[in-house]
């Protein structure tokens, strides 16, 4: 390797893209140090003795003839204790540490600093001298935060017989705690961290079939467009439609073990909100700070564009590392459009042939490669883990036909389309139930049947049919008015309002509505279904819509999300009882044919 040796001189500088000649020793995707300040860069193309590099730092001050130094390894990140609760930039440099040094911005040439090398961790060794350990085997553990036990694993493609084991105690991450003799009879030292190239997926024993939902506590998602552990989702929406707040809700309330939040090219004020809010959020499962199981990567729009392009790879590599310990990870990428714009800018500076709207021709494959790293797997250590990727997309003007949205749509299985008109009418989450879909409904049905109710997916389909019918009826109403509709169709319009306001709309700041269990979601669905069926029977019995739409009952159904807490779900059963009592009584008043209609209404109880 050419570690530390000069491998060329700069002959061309164009923002974050530079070219060096006499660079025969460089390899593709190799990390290099450029100029007097040792700026971090990466080789992106090689032609004869010339190499093109992208620089992950501000390049002002570089000049012709500056030296390029090879490191002999690809751009990699350190993986070990100290990642959780931390805030990094796009190439895993700790922003809080940099701020504490007195710099409001990341200074050029600070180097590839990463997790704290000096902090002491209380280590418990789990192997003995003479043991044979293989890739993925856990040789030590450390309580990284009060919520997450960090497992130190043998790096991939490494195995051997243990020849030395350190005593339990406090050590920094560079301290050797285990030595093994590998197959080549060479001694290998294992410390508290490993390095891994960000563009190379970490290996697993096998990928498993997706069969468990990622429970988010958001009714419109869990009930209608479910996410799956190990799955992929996109949240596209124009400016102001609530992409970031939706991802915040998923980060707060989803049942993932660890959250990796990648702020990729977003405005600084949005990332400031994230950085200020997340430490204050109390994890509902542990009643401790959510940051204890969260890592934030912040690469705002005023940071170097090349680091923005690398940030999603840094995030997914960190996620894969914790997945290999047997944890379930949720990645929030906000937003992949800004990442694609960084790709477009770098492609332009590389003078590559542009494709649709100036994006490079390889945009679809890069998106697919990123989302492909989501999976439910059996790890090398034999445990189960998963990575779920939820990427926000910011199409200009809310145009879903633009390339990033369309290419993302091709590779994700859940599409949560945010709607500008819903957002402007203060309906949040502003997920359009007509344009969204989930490809996981069928594969998750068995889980819902076993854990919630065999009736839940049927209820879901029934409610969606009512909303589809309402869409058609509203077109008629626009032409001729509502009064021309028969009462059974007017009932559909009224029930649809109940569904939209009482179920689909959710208050992120209400203690009983911000996060809703699947059991409560199912019971709320049964209340709405009971209201529809009982009211519909009364209309068949001849009752007018003015009587069927009882303001008191409809109001109670709409507000049940606020009035019924998780501890008092039996109140929903009482509400169903009240609904039937009213509509059976109403049916008697308008019966046509004796007690037959009362019996008909009673059947649906």
FIVEXZA-421075 format. One record per residue (C-alpha): x, y, z; residue number from 1. Coordinates in steps of 0.001 Angstrom, whole numbers, plus 524288, in hexadecimal, padded with zeros to 5 digits. Each point is the difference from the previous one (the first is absolute). Layout:
<recs>
c1:c2:c3:n
X:Y:Z:NUM
...
</recs>
This chain:
<recs>
c1:c2:c3:n
80000:80000:80000:1
803EB:80E10:7FDF1:2
7FC43:8047A:80D95:3
8052B:80DC2:80216:4
80723:800C8:7F2FA:5
7FE3B:80ACD:7F5F5:6
7F756:7FB34:7F4E5:7
7FE82:80B90:7F6FD:8
7FF12:80EB5:7FE5A:9
7F3DF:80836:7FDC2:10
7FE58:804FF:7F21E:11
7F178:80394:80021:12
7F6EB:8057E:80A7F:13
7F153:801B5:7FE31:14
7F970:80199:80D34:15
7FF79:7F2BB:806BC:16
80525:7F911:7F3C6:17
80EA8:80024:7FD8C:18
80934:7F8A8:7F701:19
80DB4:7FB1C:8028F:20
80A9F:7FB25:7F6CC:21
80AE8:7F63B:8029C:22
7F5B8:7F864:80789:23
802DD:7F24E:7FAEC:24
8004C:7FA72:80DD2:25
7F23C:8042F:8037F:26
7F476:7F691:7FFE9:27
7F193:80241:7FD98:28
7F87E:80432:80C39:29
80CB2:801A6:8078E:30
80067:80A91:80A5F:31
80A55:80A72:7FDFC:32
80501:80C17:80715:33
80117:80C22:7F790:34
80811:80C6A:80176:35
8070A:805EB:80B84:36
7F3F1:7FEE1:8089F:37
7FE99:7F16B:7FCF6:38
7F1FF:8014D:7FB39:39
7F8C9:7F303:7FF80:40
7FCAB:7FB53:7F250:41
7FC4D:7F3DE:7F85A:42
80416:7FAF5:7F2A8:43
7F431:7FFA9:7F6E6:44
8066A:7FD76:7F2C6:45
80D47:7FC76:7FA5A:46
804CD:8024F:7F237:47
80E05:7FC3F:7FCD0:48
80862:806FA:80A1F:49
7F557:809ED:8034A:50
7F639:7FE55:80B14:51
7F3A3:807AA:802EF:52
7FD06:80223:80E52:53
7F449:8052F:8077B:54
80352:807A0:80C4A:55
7F79D:7FEFA:80C3B:56
80422:80D48:80539:57
80013:80E29:7FB91:58
80A6F:80123:7F55B:59
802CA:80E9F:800C1:60
80EAF:801CF:80132:61
803C6:7F458:7F794:62
80960:80365:7F506:63
80634:7F9F2:7F408:64
80B00:7F6B1:8036E:65
7FB1B:7FC95:80D9A:66
80376:7F245:8042D:67
7F6AE:7F460:8008E:68
80359:7F5CC:80A4D:69
7FAE0:7F21D:7FF59:70
7FA95:7F952:80C2B:71
7FF66:7F27A:7F9E0:72
7F205:7FD68:80472:73
7F22E:803DC:7FBFD:74
7F81B:80A67:80711:75
7FC47:7F900:80C84:76
7F987:802D8:80D09:77
8039A:7FBA4:80DAC:78
7F5B7:7F729:805F2:79
80040:7FE7A:80EB0:80
7FABF:80558:80CEB:81
7FD2E:80E89:7FFBE:82
7F7C4:800A3:7F3A1:83
7F2CB:80077:806DE:84
7FB96:80D14:805BD:85
809C2:80694:7F705:86
7FE6B:809BE:7F4E6:87
808C2:7FE51:7F412:88
801C1:80666:7F2D6:89
7FF0D:7F86E:7F335:90
80D03:7F8E4:801EB:91
7FE84:7FD2E:80E95:92
8071A:80BA9:805B0:93
7FA25:8039F:80D5A:94
7F9B7:80D6C:7FF2D:95
7FECA:8023F:80EAA:96
80E7B:7FD3D:801E4:97
8036F:8094B:7F4F1:98
7F738:80A83:805E9:99
80686:7FE4B:80D43:100
80D20:8030D:7F9A3:101
7FACA:80DBC:7FD75:102
7FC1F:7FEDB:7F1AC:103
7F23C:8032E:7FB59:104
80323:7F95B:7F2F7:105
807CD:7F3D9:7FCDD:106
80E03:804D0:7FDC3:107
80719:7FB03:7F3F1:108
80A3D:7F5B9:80269:109
7FA9A:7FBA8:80D23:110
801E1:7F216:7FB51:111
7F74F:7F403:8009E:112
7FD7A:8010E:80E8D:113
7F517:7F73A:8048F:114
7FB7E:7F9B3:80CB2:115
8075A:803F2:80C51:116
80CFF:7F8C1:800C7:117
802AF:803C4:80E24:118
7F326:7FCF9:806DC:119
800B9:7F40B:808B8:120
7F593:7F57C:7FE9D:121
7FC9B:7F5A0:80A0F:122
80279:7F361:7F87D:123
7FB45:7F247:80325:124
80734:7F546:7F89F:125
7F7E5:7F447:7FB8C:126
80A91:7F6BF:7FAB0:127
80B1C:7F829:805FF:128
80DAB:7FC30:7FBB1:129
7FF06:7F3F7:7F764:130
7F283:80347:7FA7F:131
7FE66:7FFDC:7F13A:132
7F878:80BEB:7FB70:133
7FAE2:8030B:7F271:134
7FB3C:80BF3:7F8AF:135
7F4A8:80659:8071C:136
80315:7F978:80D05:137
7FE7A:808F6:80BCD:138
80CA2:800B2:807B9:139
7FC55:80B0E:8095B:140
7F4AA:808B9:803EC:141
7FEEB:80DEF:804DE:142
7F412:80774:804D0:143
800E6:80AF3:7F5F2:144
7F3CD:806D4:8052A:145
7F639:7FC05:80A4D:146
7F75D:7FAB7:7F4FF:147
809A4:7F95C:7F6C7:148
809C2:7F544:80300:149
80B25:80163:7F63F:150
8054F:7F2F6:7FB4A:151
80E05:7FF9E:7FB20:152
80057:7F670:7F4A9:153
80AC0:7F92A:7F87A:154
80109:80753:7F2F2:155
7FB3A:7F91C:7F39E:156
8093E:7F65F:7F967:157
807B0:7FE16:80C84:158
800B7:7F43C:8091E:159
809C2:7F91C:808A3:160
803C9:7FA79:80D24:161
8003C:80940:80B98:162
80DD6:8017E:80581:163
7FDFB:80BB2:8090C:164
7F485:805CF:8076B:165
800F1:80CB7:8078E:166
7F9E0:80118:80D82:167
7F2E2:806A5:80188:168
80202:80E75:80257:169
7FFED:80D97:7FA2B:170
8074E:80223:7F33C:171
7FFEE:8096D:7F483:172
7FBB4:7FB29:7F2B2:173
80DEE:7FDEA:7FB08:174
803BB:7F6C2:80B04:175
80232:7F1DB:7FBDC:176
7F6DA:7F750:807E3:177
80102:7F32E:7F858:178
80A72:7F9B3:7F77A:179
7FD6B:7F4C7:7F6BD:180
8087A:7F738:7F797:181
7F9D5:7FF98:7F27D:182
80078:7F572:7F58A:183
80D09:80519:7FAF2:184
805A0:7FEB1:80DC0:185
800E8:80ED1:800EE:186
7FC59:8070B:80C7D:187
7F4A1:8096D:7FE99:188
7FCB6:80A25:80A54:189
7F1D6:80399:802BA:190
7FD25:80D07:8066A:191
7F329:806DF:802FD:192
7FD39:8045F:7F21C:193
80100:7FBDC:7F1DB:194
800A8:807BD:7F36E:195
7F737:7FDA6:7F44B:196
7FF69:80665:7F276:197
7F32B:80767:7FEDE:198
7FCDF:7FBE8:7F20E:199
8012F:7F166:802C3:200
7F437:7F91F:8063B:201
80369:7F824:80C22:202
7FE1E:7F14D:7FE09:203
7F52C:7F7F8:80656:204
7FD69:7F17E:80135:205
7F34B:800FD:7F845:206
7F4BE:8091A:7FD12:207
7F30E:7FC2A:80600:208
7F239:801A3:7FADF:209
7F90C:80C36:804D0:210
7F4FC:7FC68:80949:211
7FFB4:809DA:80B4C:212
7FAD8:80DF0:7FF98:213
80764:80BEF:80478:214
7F5C4:80558:80955:215
8000A:80EC7:7FF71:216
7F45D:8041B:80858:217
7FAD4:807D7:7F468:218
7F278:7FB19:7FC2E:219
8006A:80351:7F18C:220
80CC3:7F862:7FECD:221
7FDFB:7F45F:80902:222
7F228:7FD5C:7FB6E:223
7FFB5:803F3:7F1C0:224
80E08:8007E:7FAD9:225
80838:7F7BF:80946:226
80EC5:8000D:80058:227
807A8:7F37C:80222:228
80C57:7FD6D:807AC:229
80A75:7FE6C:7F5B0:230
7F7C3:80738:7F609:231
800E5:80CC2:7F873:232
7F73C:80BE6:7FF82:233
7FFD9:80D3F:7F966:234
7F94A:80C44:80514:235
7FF1E:80965:7F475:236
7FA19:80D6D:80170:237
80198:80E16:7FC0B:238
80463:80B1F:808C3:239
7F811:8011F:80C88:240
7F8ED:7F2FD:7FEFE:241
8063C:7FA6B:80C50:242
80AA7:7F69C:7FB7F:243
80929:80367:80B2D:244
7F5A0:7FFB1:80AAC:245
7FB01:7F2F7:7FAD4:246
80DB3:7FA62:800E7:247
8015F:805D0:80D96:248
7F39C:7F8E9:80413:249
8050A:7F339:7FA73:250
80D05:801EA:806F4:251
7F938:802EE:80CE4:252
7F5B0:7F580:80017:253
80415:7F49B:7F751:254
803C7:7F365:806D6:255
80DA3:7FFC4:7FA0A:256
80B05:7FDC3:809CE:257
808E8:80A73:7FA35:258
7FD71:80C08:7F79C:259
809C7:80526:7F600:260
7FB9F:80D7B:7FB8E:261
80703:80560:7F401:262
7FDAE:80E70:7FD89:263
804AE:80034:7F205:264
800D5:80D9A:7FA1F:265
7F4AA:805B4:807B2:266
7FFA5:80E29:80457:267
807D0:8033E:80C14:268
7F436:80490:807C9:269
7F928:7F2DF:7FDD8:270
80BED:7F87B:804B0:271
8012A:80949:80B9A:272
7F21E:7FC58:803B0:273
80393:7F199:7FF25:274
80C59:801CE:80816:275
7F8AC:807A7:80A67:276
7F3C8:7F78D:80053:277
80581:7F23A:8000E:278
80783:80122:80CF9:279
7F36C:804F6:80663:280
7F770:7F502:7FAEE:281
7FCE5:7F599:80A1A:282
8002F:7F23A:7FA8D:283
7F257:7FA95:802E0:284
8053D:7F24F:80231:285
80A99:8035F:809EC:286
7FC41:80DA8:804CB:287
80DFE:8042C:7FD01:288
80561:8092A:7F5AB:289
7FDC5:7FB38:7F21F:290
80E15:803D7:7FCF2:291
80495:7F42A:807BF:292
7FC06:7F79C:7F468:293
801DD:80A06:7F522:294
80B39:80487:7F773:295
7FEB3:80C78:7F806:296
80746:80327:7F37D:297
7FEC5:80E56:7FC75:298
8046E:804A3:7F2B9:299
7F909:80CC7:7FD80:300
7FECA:806E3:7F2F3:301
80B85:8090D:802E3:302
80962:7F4C0:802C1:303
808DC:7FA3C:7F561:304
7F7E2:7F98A:7F573:305
8088C:7F3D3:7FEE2:306
7FE1F:7FCE7:80E6F:307
7F15A:800C6:7FDAE:308
80148:7F594:7F592:309
8078F:7F75B:80994:310
7F6F4:80245:80BA3:311
7F5C4:7F5C1:7FCA8:312
80AB5:7F5BA:7FE5D:313
805CC:803C7:80D25:314
7F287:7FEDB:80632:315
7FCC5:7F2CD:7FA0D:316
80D62:7FA86:803EE:317
7FDCA:8040D:80E29:318
7F26E:7F9D5:7FF42:319
8058C:7F334:7FAAB:320
809D4:7FF81:80B1E:321
7F552:80098:80A5D:322
7F76D:7F6D3:7F80D:323
80AEF:7F601:800BC:324
7FEB5:80072:80EDC:325
7F1EF:7FB61:7FE90:326
7F8EE:80D1E:800C5:327
7F4F9:80541:7F791:328
803E3:80CFF:7F9E4:329
7F7B2:80A90:7F9A5:330
806FC:80988:7F701:331
7F9F0:80D40:7FD4B:332
80647:80629:7F3EF:333
7FBA3:80E29:7FEAF:334
80084:801D1:7F4C2:335
80496:7F776:7F4DA:336
7FCAF:80B05:7F67D:337
80AC7:80861:805E6:338
8090D:7F456:7FF00:339
7FC55:7FE64:7F1A4:340
8028F:80E7E:7FDD3:341
80D9F:7FE23:805B4:342
801CF:7F498:7F6AA:343
7FB90:808C5:7F4CE:344
80967:80AE7:803A7:345
80B86:7F6CE:80127:346
7FC49:7F975:7F32E:347
7FFA3:80D37:7F94A:348
80D66:80397:80522:349
804FB:7F2C8:7FB5C:350
7FACD:803BB:7F273:351
7F7C1:7F3BE:7FEFF:352
7F501:7FF12:7F630:353
7F370:80475:806DC:354
7F35C:7F860:7FF42:355
7F232:80471:80388:356
7FFA0:80D80:80672:357
80ECC:80020:800DE:358
80109:7F480:8093F:359
80A8E:7F5FF:7FCC2:360
7FBEE:7F3D9:7F892:361
803B8:7F791:80BA5:362
7F64D:80690:80951:363
7F667:7F45F:7FF95:364
80AA4:7F606:80318:365
80593:80840:80B2B:366
7F285:80151:80611:367
7FDAD:7F169:7FE6A:368
80D42:7FCC3:8061B:369
7FCBD:8084F:80BE1:370
7F25E:7FA7F:8024E:371
804E4:7F234:7FD47:372
807E6:800B7:80CA1:373
7F337:7FF54:8079A:374
7FCEE:7F20B:80404:375
7FB8D:7F6B9:80AA2:376
80BAE:7F710:801FE:377
8063E:7F529:80790:378
80CDB:805E6:8045B:379
80D53:7F979:7FFEF:380
7FE5D:7FD71:80E91:381
7F30F:7F8E9:7FDA3:382
7F6FC:80A82:8057A:383
7F536:8072D:7F8BF:384
8010E:80E53:7FC77:385
7FA1F:80961:7F640:386
801AF:80D22:7F97A:387
7F3FC:8078A:7FB9B:388
802BD:80B99:7F714:389
7F64C:80B46:7FFCC:390
80446:80A49:7F645:391
7F9C4:80D53:7FE5D:392
7FF49:8053B:7F214:393
7FE9B:80E8A:7FD1B:394
7FB43:80177:7F1ED:395
8007D:80DF6:7FB26:396
7F255:805BC:80016:397
7FA80:7F32A:80518:398
80156:7F9EA:7F27B:399
80058:7F144:80216:400
8038E:7FDA9:7F1C8:401
80DDC:80529:801D3:402
80B49:7F61E:7FF39:403
80373:7FE3D:80E70:404
7F1EA:7FD17:8040B:405
7FD82:7F707:7F473:406
80C99:7F84D:801B1:407
7FDDB:7FF00:80E9B:408
7F22C:7FB1B:7FD9A:409
8058C:7F4E2:7F7F4:410
80859:7FA9E:80B1F:411
7F806:80258:80C70:412
7F480:7F7EE:80480:413
7F8B7:80A45:807EA:414
7FCB8:80D24:7F9F3:415
7FA78:80A30:8095D:416
7FC1D:80B30:7F708:417
7FEA7:80CE2:80741:418
7F571:80908:7FAEB:419
8013F:80EC1:7FF84:420
7F155:80259:80124:421
7FF2A:7F764:80C23:422
80B89:806FB:80639:423
7FA6C:80D7A:7FD13:424
7F317:7FBE1:80621:425
8079A:7FC10:80C51:426
7FD81:7F184:7FE15:427
80C19:7F900:8052D:428
8060F:7F6CA:7FCFD:429
7FCE9:80510:7F25B:430
800C2:7F260:7F9F1:431
7F6DB:7FEF1:7F466:432
7F879:7F338:80183:433
7FD09:7FF64:7F174:434
80E00:80199:7FAEE:435
8071C:7F82C:80A6F:436
801FC:7F15B:8005E:437
80713:7F545:80770:438
8052F:7F39A:7F9F3:439
800CE:7F9A1:80D65:440
7F168:7FE83:802AD:441
7FF76:7F1FF:7FB14:442
80C78:7FB30:80690:443
7FC56:80662:80CFD:444
7F1E4:7FB1D:80026:445
803B5:7F39D:8074A:446
806C2:807FA:80AA5:447
7F435:808F8:8017C:448
7F6DE:7F43A:80063:449
807E3:7F974:80ACE:450
80354:80BED:8083E:451
7F4A7:8097C:7FE5C:452
7F3EB:7FA38:7F998:453
7FC86:7F7B5:7F456:454
7F660:80AB5:7FC96:455
80991:80B75:7FF67:456
80475:7FEDC:7F1E8:457
7F1DA:7FE14:7FB92:458
7FC1C:80C3E:80773:459
80B57:8073C:7F9AD:460
7FB53:7FC20:7F269:461
7F1FC:803BC:80353:462
803CA:80D97:804E6:463
8084F:8025F:7F3E3:464
7F464:7FC27:7F777:465
7F799:80A14:80707:466
80A58:80A66:7FD6B:467
800C7:7FC04:7F1B2:468
7F132:800C9:7FEE5:469
80047:80D83:80644:470
809BC:80477:7F5BA:471
7F67B:7FC58:7F52E:472
7F46B:80626:806F2:473
8072C:80CDB:80205:474
8016F:8012B:7F13E:475
7F11D:7FEFB:7FED3:476
7FE18:809AB:80B2D:477
80874:809F6:7F8E1:478
7F6E3:7FF34:7F450:479
7F258:7FEED:805CD:480
80137:80216:80EAC:481
7FEAB:7F6C2:80B81:482
7F128:800DB:8014A:483
7FDEB:7F7FC:7F3A5:484
806DC:7F41B:805DC:485
7F808:7F524:80663:486
80195:7FED4:80EBD:487
8089D:7F3E6:7FFA2:488
809ED:80765:7F7B0:489
7FF07:80C16:808AA:490
8031D:7F709:80B64:491
80C91:7FBF4:7F927:492
803E6:80E5D:7FF56:493
7FD33:801C4:80E7C:494
80745:7F39A:80404:495
80B86:8040A:7F781:496
800EF:80CB4:807BA:497
8005E:7F7F5:80C7A:498
80AD0:7F766:7FA6A:499
80823:80B94:7FB70:500
7FE90:808A7:80BFD:501
7FE67:7F5A5:80A72:502
809B3:7F5CD:7FB22:503
80946:8046C:7F544:504
802E3:80D3E:8060C:505
80934:7FEC5:80B9A:506
804F4:80A2E:809A7:507
80EB1:7FED4:80229:508
7FF31:80871:80C3A:509
7F4BA:7F954:80723:510
803EE:7F664:80AAD:511
7F5BF:7F5E8:7FC15:512
800A0:801F5:7F150:513
80E6E:80186:7FCAD:514
80263:7F167:8011D:515
7F509:7F5F2:7FED8:516
80155:7F16F:8027D:517
7FB31:7F640:7F5EA:518
7F5B1:7FB33:8098D:519
7FA47:80D9C:8014C:520
800C2:801D5:7F13B:521
7F846:7F385:7FDEC:522
7F5B7:803A9:80A24:523
7FE99:80D89:7F9E3:524
7FDC5:7F97C:7F2CF:525
7F580:7F748:805CD:526
7F927:80BF7:805C5:527
7FFBF:806B9:7F2AC:528
7FB9C:7F382:7F953:529
7F530:7FE1E:80A1C:530
7FB6A:80E00:7FDD0:531
7FF7B:7FDF2:7F141:532
7F90B:7F2DB:80064:533
7F5FE:80409:80A4F:534
7FD28:80D06:7F93D:535
7FEFD:7F942:7F2CC:536
7F5F3:7F64A:8053D:537
7F7C6:80B59:80510:538
8004D:8065C:7F28D:539
7FB81:7F317:7FA1C:540
7F506:80013:80A16:541
7FBB8:80D42:7FAC3:542
80655:8096D:809B0:543
80418:80D00:7F9C6:544
80E49:80410:8002B:545
7FC90:80B95:808C4:546
7FC22:7F66A:80ABF:547
80A93:7F611:7FD08:548
80AB1:80A17:8017D:549
7FF0C:801C7:80EA0:550
80921:80B54:80319:551
802FE:7FB32:80DB5:552
803DD:7F238:7FBC0:553
807B8:8049A:7F41F:554
80750:809B1:808A5:555
8034A:7F56C:809EB:556
80558:7F736:7F52A:557
8083F:80AE8:7FA23:558
805B2:803F7:80D33:559
80248:7F23B:8055E:560
80E60:8015F:7FC37:561
80122:80A7D:80A81:562
7F62E:7FB56:80A1C:563
80423:7F1BA:800D2:564
80DAF:7FD18:80513:565
80791:7F34E:7FE6C:566
7FC72:7FC73:80E09:567
7F146:8017B:7FDB7:568
7FD71:7F8E9:7F33F:569
7F3C1:7FA0D:805D4:570
7F9C2:80D5D:7FDD0:571
80023:7FCD9:7F170:572
7F7C1:7F3DA:802A7:573
7F67B:8089C:80778:574
7FF9D:80966:7F47E:575
7FC8B:7F4BB:7F6DB:576
7F523:7FC1F:80969:577
7FADB:80E03:8000E:578
80030:80047:7F111:579
7F7E8:7F394:7FEE3:580
7F660:80424:80A77:581
7FD3E:80CBC:7F8E5:582
7FEC4:7FA1C:7F26D:583
7F7C2:7F469:80459:584
7F6BE:809B9:80651:585
80011:8084F:7F3B5:586
7FD7C:7F40D:7F799:587
7F3C0:7FCA8:807EB:588
7FA61:80D6D:7FD0D:589
8015A:7FE28:7F156:590
7FE31:7F164:7FEB3:591
7F8E3:7FB08:7F421:592
7FB67:7F278:80324:593
7FF74:7FE27:80EA9:594
80BEE:7FBE4:807D6:595
80779:7FB29:7F42D:596
80848:80C56:7FEDA:597
80370:7FFE5:80E66:598
804F4:7F22F:7FDF3:599
807C8:8043E:7F426:600
806AF:80ABB:807D6:601
802AC:7F6AB:80B33:602
806C7:7F677:7F6D9:603
80B97:808F9:7FE28:604
802E4:80148:80E7D:605
</recs>
